[in-house]
């Protein structure tokens, strides 16, 4: 079994102590950056802090993070700390629950291009060789309880409050941000 913990600490781009997931003692963003050999993952923040700027996105995380017995769900687990939404960089995890075990099967970058939050995880570029990680159900539920207990509101001052410009759909705003995030050297 792997060790999954919720801690409050600073991260690469967020100075204020906030909820950070650790997996086997290492912050999840750092672990994934190392295993996936993708430095852009380091500094992403967990969605389990309820920090998403769009209130319609929050239930997607809450409803998927612990699937029913025998089910699998794709959970948005890490997001960009600047945008705090599903329209920028999103790392998802495939979560499976079987009896008294929960497994994080694999991780990947969400590539879904839809303004509807419930579609996140519909198109994923999976990382090679990352996962699975296994947890006992009781330990996993304690971890989720710890996440709720450690929630902070560090993100309130950072959350984008700008309305979407007229004539721009969320989908096109998402693509613009993805292009800027992934190709900053070309802009």
C-alpha positions, 0 to 999 in steps of 0.5 A, a space after each residue: 500500500 502507498 501512503 497518501 497524506 494531506 498536509 498544509 505547506 507552501 508550494 512552488 508558486 504559492 507562498 501561502 500554506 495551502 493543501 498539498 497532497 503527498 504520496 509516499 512522502 513527496 508532494 504529488 506535483 513534484 512526484 508526477 513531474 519527476 516520474 513523468 519527466 515533465 517539469 511543467 507539472 511541478 507547482 500545480 495545486 490540488 483541486 481537493 482544496 475546493 479552490 476552483 474559480 468556477 463553482 460549477 467545476 467543484 462538484 465534478 471533483 467531489 463526485 468523482 474522487 471516491 467512486 462507488 464500489 466496482 467503478 472507475 472515475 477520471 478525477 481532475 486532481 491538479 490545476 494551474 494555480 493562476 487560473 484555478 479552472 479546467 480551462 488551463 493545465 489540468 492533471 487527472 487521475 483514473 481512480 478505481 474502487 474495488 471493495 476495500 481498496 482504492 487505486 490511482 491507476 494512472 495520471 495524465 494531462 486532460 485534453 478535453 475541449 468543452 465548456 461543460 465541466 462534467 466532460 473533463 477527463 473525456 480526452 486524456 494524454 496519459 503519462 507513461 509509467 506513472 502508477 498504479 498507487 493503492 490505498 486501503 478504503 478506510 485510509 483513503 476516506 481519512 485522507 479525504 477527511 483531512 483534505 476537508 479539514 485542512 482547506 484554506 482560502 489562499 486562492 480567493 485573492 488569486 481566483 480570476 474574477 474577469 468575466 469571459 469577453 463577449 463573443 469568446 466561448 469558454 472553449 476558445 479561452 481555454 485553447 488560448 490559455 493552453 497555447 500560452 502555457 505550453 508555448 510561451 517561448 513562441 509568443 
